[in-house]
Amino acid sequence: MKRHLVTACLYTAITAVLLGIVYPLVITGIAYLAFPAQASGELVRQNGVVIGSRHCARWSQHIHRARAWPSR
């Protein structure tokens, strides 16, 4: 009985490490190799300083152009 419990705990720990740490790191590495700009968040730089993300800026510019939020 004790041997089965130890085996089950070891398998649980190994699976947690593989699926919780190793797998995400491998997938992130593949993403950086295949799509470097998108994997890093498509950051917008001005004079070498990060000022935002292209996705957030695109959404924000759309809202302001459409004047969805009128000024008071």
C-alpha positions as CSV (number, residue, x, y, z in Angstrom):
1,M,0.0,0.0,0.0
2,K,2.8,2.4,0.9
3,R,4.6,1.7,-2.4
4,H,1.5,2.6,-4.4
5,L,1.1,5.9,-2.5
6,V,4.7,6.8,-3.1
7,T,4.4,6.0,-6.8
8,A,1.2,8.0,-7.1
9,C,2.8,11.0,-5.4
10,L,5.9,10.8,-7.6
11,Y,3.8,10.6,-10.8
12,T,1.7,13.6,-9.6
13,A,4.8,15.7,-8.9
14,I,6.4,14.8,-12.2
15,T,3.3,15.5,-14.1
16,A,2.8,18.8,-12.3
17,V,6.4,19.9,-13.2
18,L,6.1,18.8,-16.8
19,L,2.7,20.3,-17.5
20,G,3.0,23.3,-15.3
21,I,6.6,24.4,-16.0
22,V,8.2,22.6,-18.9
23,Y,5.3,22.6,-21.4
24,P,4.5,26.3,-21.1
25,L,8.2,27.2,-21.5
26,V,8.5,25.0,-24.6
27,I,5.4,26.5,-26.2
28,T,6.5,30.0,-25.3
29,G,9.9,29.3,-26.9
30,I,8.3,28.0,-30.1
31,A,6.1,31.1,-30.2
32,Y,9.1,33.4,-29.9
33,L,10.9,31.6,-32.7
34,A,7.9,31.5,-35.0
35,F,6.3,34.9,-34.2
36,P,8.8,37.1,-32.4
37,A,6.9,40.4,-32.6
38,Q,3.5,38.9,-31.6
39,A,4.9,36.8,-28.8
40,S,6.5,39.8,-27.1
41,G,3.2,41.8,-27.2
42,E,3.9,44.0,-30.2
43,L,5.3,46.7,-28.0
44,V,5.4,50.3,-29.4
45,R,8.8,52.0,-28.8
46,Q,9.6,55.7,-29.1
47,N,13.2,56.7,-28.9
48,G,14.0,53.3,-27.5
49,V,11.5,53.5,-24.7
50,V,8.4,51.3,-24.6
51,I,5.3,53.5,-24.6
52,G,2.6,50.9,-25.0
53,S,1.2,48.0,-27.0
54,R,0.0,48.2,-30.6
55,H,-3.2,46.4,-29.7
56,C,-4.1,48.8,-26.9
57,A,-3.2,51.8,-29.0
58,R,-5.2,50.6,-31.9
59,W,-8.3,50.1,-29.8
60,S,-7.8,53.5,-28.1
61,Q,-7.4,55.4,-31.3
62,H,-10.5,53.8,-32.7
63,I,-12.6,54.9,-29.7
64,H,-11.2,58.5,-29.9
65,R,-11.7,58.7,-33.7
66,A,-15.3,57.5,-33.4
67,R,-16.0,60.0,-30.6
68,A,-17.8,57.4,-28.7
69,W,-17.1,59.2,-25.5
70,P,-18.2,62.8,-26.0
71,S,-16.4,65.5,-24.0
72,R,-18.4,67.6,-21.5
